[in-house]
Amino acid sequence: MVDSLPRSRLAIAVLLAVLAGYIDGIAFIYLGGYFVSFMSGNTTQSGVELAGGDLAAAGFGFAVIVAFVVGVMAGTAIRSPRRDRGWLVLLGVAVLIAVGAALASAPPVDANAVTGAALVAVAPTAVCLSLAMGAVNTVFSGSGGPSFGITYMTGALVKIGEGIAGALRGGDRTGWLRYLALWLAIAVGAIGGATVYAAFGTAALWYAAVFALAITWVDLTARARASRGSTPA
């Protein structure tokens, strides 16, 4: 879990949370109220649409959920039980975001008048981004290391509440701050994504692809330093 991460890995987790929030902030606006990383929200949204008889909107939401799961499967397949290949997952995430950005030529969906045709037009971008966000959640899984979700923060908020309550009882006073950092990161990312999207439209996704590449480089650099530090002189 987050509690056992060294600071260098926690920093990468925070950067990934910023990336996830940034992309989801853009996607929420562009897709007319759907998410590409927050699947609980999509499940509720799709259930409501299905109950209301809007099969196209419900089907779109469930398709995005399936893409997210496939992204998790792909990231898990890339990871090796014997060798940490998180950097390769990150590289794949950057490529998927770039492809999504290249495909984002359709007009944004009007949340007040969602149509099947509009959803079909933005579906390729939604699928690419959801695949990427699913894969992001596997970066810290496998190789005997801690596993936790990067793109959803309900669990983090629970940990914050439990940590504060424990601190008031005389327990660890600072452990919950790690979860707070992740929650703040995804919130700041969402604000940034919505702001940049308002200024540049879907071109804002290209900045996310570059950011993902930068995180990949940071991850590789951190791993190289850790490897040199563990090599006997």
C-alpha positions as CSV (number, residue, x, y, z in Angstrom):
1,M,0.0,0.0,0.0
2,V,0.9,3.7,-0.1
3,D,2.2,3.5,3.5
4,S,5.1,1.2,2.4
5,L,6.2,3.2,-0.6
6,P,9.6,4.9,-0.5
7,R,9.5,8.6,-1.1
8,S,10.8,8.3,-4.7
9,R,8.0,5.9,-5.6
10,L,5.4,8.0,-3.7
11,A,6.5,11.0,-5.8
12,I,5.9,9.0,-9.0
13,A,2.5,7.9,-7.7
14,V,1.6,11.6,-7.0
15,L,2.6,12.6,-10.5
16,L,0.5,9.8,-12.0
17,A,-2.5,11.0,-9.9
18,V,-2.0,14.5,-11.3
19,L,-2.0,12.9,-14.8
20,A,-5.1,10.9,-14.1
21,G,-7.0,13.9,-12.8
22,Y,-5.8,16.1,-15.7
23,I,-7.1,13.6,-18.3
24,D,-10.3,12.9,-16.5
25,G,-11.0,16.6,-16.2
26,I,-10.7,16.9,-19.9
27,A,-12.6,13.8,-20.6
28,F,-15.5,14.7,-18.3
29,I,-16.1,17.9,-20.4
30,Y,-15.4,16.4,-23.8
31,L,-17.5,13.3,-23.3
32,G,-20.5,15.1,-21.8
33,G,-20.3,13.8,-18.3
34,Y,-18.5,10.5,-18.7
35,F,-15.2,9.6,-17.1
36,V,-12.1,7.7,-18.4
37,S,-10.6,6.8,-15.0
38,F,-13.5,7.0,-12.5
39,M,-15.4,3.8,-13.3
40,S,-17.7,4.0,-10.2
41,G,-19.1,7.2,-11.7
42,N,-19.5,5.6,-15.1
43,T,-21.3,2.6,-13.6
44,T,-23.8,4.9,-11.8
45,Q,-24.2,7.1,-14.9
46,S,-24.7,4.1,-17.2
47,G,-27.2,2.5,-14.8
48,V,-29.2,5.7,-14.6
49,E,-29.2,6.0,-18.4
50,L,-30.2,2.3,-18.8
51,A,-33.1,2.8,-16.3
52,G,-34.2,5.8,-18.4
53,G,-34.2,3.8,-21.6
54,D,-31.2,5.6,-23.3
55,L,-29.5,2.5,-24.5
56,A,-26.9,4.4,-26.6
57,A,-25.6,6.4,-23.6
58,A,-25.7,3.4,-21.3
59,G,-23.9,1.3,-23.9
60,F,-21.2,4.0,-24.3
61,G,-20.6,4.1,-20.5
62,F,-20.3,0.3,-20.3
63,A,-18.0,0.2,-23.3
64,V,-15.6,2.7,-21.6
65,I,-15.7,0.5,-18.5
66,V,-14.8,-2.5,-20.6
67,A,-11.9,-0.6,-22.1
68,F,-10.6,0.4,-18.7
69,V,-10.6,-3.3,-17.6
70,V,-8.8,-4.3,-20.8
71,G,-6.2,-1.6,-20.0
72,V,-5.7,-3.2,-16.6
73,M,-5.3,-6.6,-18.2
74,A,-2.8,-5.2,-20.7
75,G,-0.8,-3.5,-18.0
76,T,-0.8,-6.7,-15.9
77,A,0.3,-8.7,-18.9
78,I,3.3,-6.4,-19.5
79,R,4.4,-6.6,-15.9
80,S,6.6,-9.5,-15.1
81,P,6.5,-11.3,-11.7
82,R,10.3,-11.5,-11.8
83,R,11.1,-8.1,-13.3
84,D,9.5,-4.7,-12.7
85,R,8.4,-3.3,-16.1
86,G,6.4,-0.4,-14.8
87,W,8.3,2.0,-17.1
88,L,7.1,0.0,-20.1
89,V,3.5,0.3,-18.9
90,L,4.1,4.1,-18.6
91,L,5.5,4.3,-22.1
92,G,2.4,2.5,-23.4
93,V,0.2,4.9,-21.5
94,A,1.9,7.9,-23.1
95,V,1.4,6.3,-26.6
96,L,-2.3,5.6,-25.9
97,I,-2.9,9.2,-24.7
98,A,-1.1,10.5,-27.9
99,V,-3.3,8.3,-30.1
100,G,-6.4,9.5,-28.2
101,A,-5.3,13.1,-28.7
102,A,-4.8,12.4,-32.5
103,L,-8.3,10.9,-32.7
104,A,-10.0,13.8,-30.8
105,S,-11.2,15.6,-33.8
106,A,-15.0,15.3,-33.1
107,P,-16.9,18.1,-31.4
108,P,-17.4,17.7,-27.7
109,V,-20.6,16.0,-26.5
110,D,-23.3,18.3,-25.2
111,A,-24.1,17.0,-21.7
112,N,-27.6,18.5,-21.9
113,A,-28.4,16.8,-25.2
114,V,-26.4,13.5,-25.5
115,T,-27.0,11.7,-28.7
116,G,-25.9,8.3,-29.9
117,A,-24.2,9.8,-32.9
118,A,-22.2,12.2,-30.8
119,L,-21.0,9.4,-28.5
120,V,-20.0,7.2,-31.4
121,A,-17.9,10.1,-32.8
122,V,-15.9,10.5,-29.5
123,A,-15.8,6.8,-28.7
124,P,-12.3,6.2,-30.2
125,T,-10.8,8.9,-28.0
126,A,-12.7,7.6,-25.0
127,V,-11.5,4.1,-25.5
128,C,-7.9,5.1,-25.9
129,L,-7.9,7.2,-22.8
130,S,-9.7,4.6,-20.7
131,L,-7.3,2.0,-21.8
132,A,-4.4,4.2,-20.7
133,M,-6.0,5.0,-17.3
134,G,-6.7,1.3,-16.7
135,A,-3.0,0.5,-17.4
136,V,-1.9,3.3,-15.0
137,N,-3.4,1.4,-12.1
138,T,-1.0,-1.5,-12.7
139,V,2.2,0.5,-12.4
140,F,2.6,-0.3,-8.7
141,S,1.3,-3.9,-8.9
142,G,3.3,-7.1,-9.3
143,S,7.0,-7.8,-8.5
144,G,6.0,-8.4,-4.9
145,G,5.5,-4.6,-4.4
146,P,2.4,-2.8,-3.0
147,S,-0.7,-2.6,-5.2
148,F,-3.2,0.3,-5.1
149,G,-5.3,2.2,-7.5
150,I,-4.0,5.5,-8.9
151,T,-7.1,6.8,-10.7
152,Y,-9.7,6.6,-8.0
153,M,-9.6,8.2,-4.6
154,T,-12.5,6.9,-2.5
155,G,-10.2,4.5,-0.8
156,A,-7.7,7.2,-0.2
157,L,-10.4,9.4,1.5
158,V,-11.3,6.4,3.7
159,K,-7.6,6.1,4.6
160,I,-7.5,9.8,5.4
161,G,-10.4,9.6,7.7
162,E,-9.1,6.4,9.4
163,G,-5.6,8.0,9.7
164,I,-6.9,11.2,11.3
165,A,-9.0,9.2,13.8
166,G,-6.0,7.1,14.6
167,A,-3.8,10.1,15.1
168,L,-6.3,11.7,17.5
169,R,-6.1,8.4,19.5
170,G,-2.3,8.7,19.8
171,G,-1.3,6.6,16.7
172,D,0.7,7.6,13.7
173,R,0.3,11.3,13.2
174,T,1.5,11.7,9.6
175,G,0.7,8.4,7.7
176,W,-2.6,9.8,6.4
177,L,-0.8,12.7,4.7
178,R,0.4,10.4,2.0
179,Y,-3.2,9.6,1.0
180,L,-4.0,13.3,1.2
181,A,-1.2,14.0,-1.2
182,L,-2.7,11.6,-3.7
183,W,-6.2,13.0,-3.3
184,L,-4.9,16.6,-3.7
185,A,-2.9,15.5,-6.8
186,I,-5.9,14.1,-8.6
187,A,-7.9,17.2,-7.7
188,V,-5.2,19.6,-8.9
189,G,-4.9,17.6,-12.1
190,A,-8.6,17.8,-12.8
191,I,-8.5,21.6,-12.2
192,G,-5.5,21.8,-14.6
193,G,-7.1,19.6,-17.2
194,A,-10.4,21.6,-17.2
195,T,-8.5,24.9,-17.4
196,V,-6.2,23.9,-20.2
197,Y,-9.1,22.3,-22.1
198,A,-11.0,25.6,-21.9
199,A,-8.1,27.4,-23.5
200,F,-6.9,24.8,-26.1
201,G,-9.6,22.3,-26.5
202,T,-8.6,18.7,-27.2
203,A,-5.1,19.8,-28.0
204,A,-4.7,19.8,-24.2
205,L,-4.4,16.0,-24.4
206,W,-1.0,16.4,-26.2
207,Y,0.3,18.0,-23.0
208,A,-0.8,14.9,-21.1
209,A,1.1,12.6,-23.5
210,V,4.2,14.7,-23.0
211,F,3.7,14.6,-19.2
212,A,3.3,10.9,-19.3
213,L,6.6,10.6,-21.2
214,A,8.3,12.8,-18.6
215,I,7.0,10.6,-15.8
216,T,8.4,7.6,-17.7
217,W,11.8,9.2,-17.8
218,V,11.6,10.1,-14.1
219,D,10.7,6.5,-13.3
220,L,13.5,5.1,-15.3
221,T,16.0,7.6,-13.7
222,A,14.8,6.6,-10.2
223,R,15.2,2.9,-11.0
224,A,18.7,3.4,-12.4
225,R,19.8,5.3,-9.3
226,A,18.3,2.7,-7.0
227,S,20.0,0.0,-9.0
228,R,23.4,1.7,-8.7
229,G,22.8,2.2,-5.0
230,S,22.2,-1.5,-4.4
231,T,25.2,-2.6,-6.4
232,P,28.1,-3.7,-4.1
233,A,31.2,-1.6,-4.5
